[in-house]
Amino acid sequence: MFFQESLFDFTNWDFFIKIFFVLFLVFYSIFALILFRQIQLMAKALPLQLSPLLKFIAILHIGFALALLFIVAEIF
């Protein structure tokens, strides 16, 4: 008998590794969004000269997390 490889072959560890990486990056992207929201709230409560720089870095962090998610999703 010939075995056909499918996407849902649960005996293959590659499937679990792919799912782990994609889920990890989804949660990492959510974390980046929460971090940005916290920086916004902090800037409202305690305005500092450093706040715009922190917001910019948080936006870059969100972009990096989403780009990494899309790259990994495309590879798998």
C-alpha positions in Angstrom: 0.0 0.0 0.0 1.1 3.5 -0.7 0.8 6.1 2.0 -0.1 9.5 0.9 1.3 12.4 2.9 -1.3 14.8 4.0 -1.3 18.1 5.9 -3.0 16.4 8.9 -0.5 13.5 9.3 -0.3 13.4 13.1 2.6 10.9 13.1 4.8 13.5 11.5 6.6 15.8 13.9 7.0 18.5 11.3 3.2 19.2 11.6 3.5 19.9 15.3 6.6 22.1 14.9 4.8 24.1 12.2 1.7 24.6 14.3 3.9 25.5 17.3 5.8 28.2 15.4 2.7 29.7 13.9 0.8 29.8 17.3 3.9 31.2 19.0 4.1 34.0 16.5 0.4 34.8 16.8 0.7 35.1 20.5 3.9 37.2 20.1 2.0 39.5 17.8 -0.8 39.9 20.3 1.9 40.6 23.0 3.3 43.3 20.8 -0.1 45.0 20.4 -0.7 44.8 24.2 2.7 46.3 24.8 1.9 49.2 22.4 -1.4 49.8 24.2 0.4 49.9 27.6 2.9 52.4 26.3 0.0 54.6 25.1 -1.6 54.4 28.5 1.7 55.2 30.2 2.3 58.2 28.0 -1.2 59.6 28.9 -0.7 59.1 32.6 2.9 60.3 32.8 3.9 62.4 29.8 7.7 62.3 29.3 10.1 63.5 26.7 10.9 59.9 25.9 7.3 58.9 25.2 7.4 59.5 21.4 10.5 57.4 21.0 8.9 54.6 23.0 5.8 54.7 20.8 8.0 54.6 17.7 9.9 51.6 19.0 6.6 49.8 19.9 5.3 50.4 16.4 8.5 48.9 15.0 8.1 46.0 17.3 4.5 45.4 16.0 5.8 45.6 12.4 8.6 43.1 13.2 6.2 40.7 14.9 3.7 40.8 12.1 6.3 40.5 9.4 7.8 37.5 11.1 4.4 35.9 11.4 3.6 36.4 7.7 7.1 35.1 6.7 6.8 32.0 8.8 3.2 31.4 7.6 4.3 31.7 4.0 7.2 29.3 4.5 5.0 26.6 6.1 
